[in-house]
Amino acid sequence: MAKKKIKHIPYKIKRKKSSAEIEKRNKIIMGLFISVIMVGSIMGIFVSQNNTVPELEYENENGEVFSFQVDQSSFYITEINDNYYNFYYHPSDLARFKNDTNEINAALSTNQAVILIDVNDINAQYIDLARLEISESFIKENIFIYGAKTTNSTSYPGLPVMNCDNATPELPFIYLRTGNNTNIELNNNCLIMEGNQYDFLRFKDLIVYTKYGVLP
């Protein structure tokens, strides 16, 4: 699959992760890791007992085939554009979001985006983890993800205060927030993705899969 060249549009929000952020992220990852292990325990037992790594293939609507391996932590690993990526879910597990990929592609038509966090959201830590993992996945292809918070707060220091009104075609926003139902909606260059704490892991995978053409 040919590697696309993406031109970077400079944007002023740039910062390094603080040690406090890294420590906090590690704690969140550990909690989510335990949850994922519980969900994927059957697969983990299979891998452990057989001392093998199962390989799964996925063919998308364009006829492109992606090979996945499942590691001993039950993460799905695949190669895209000569880089390896870890996912919580296999693409076939996200089939119910098939009708949402057009909106995601429209929101991520540039090489940069801002992910909004409501610091008062009950799942703010999971949302921030999704933001960090999306950023790490996209930086390999020179796609830049920035963070912002919807209200002024001492939480998440260093993040500017912004909202969907600040979104533009050149700098789209992704607003991850907790909702009673799982829902994805594009509104004036702001992609709103609502769900529960486990949906944010799905959203992370869905965004990366869609941007990289696994889910066209």
Secondary structure, DSSP 8 states (H G I E B T S, - for coil): -----------S------HHHHHHHHHHHHHHHHHHHHHTHHHHHHHHHHT---EEEEE-TTS-EEEEEE-TTS-EEEEETTEEEEESS-GGGGGGGGGGHHHHHHHT-SSEEEEEE-TTSTTHHHHHHHHHHHHHHHGGGT-EEEEEESS--SSSTT--B--GGG--SSS-EEEEEE-SS-EEEEETTEEEEEE-TTHHHHHHHHHHHHHTTS--
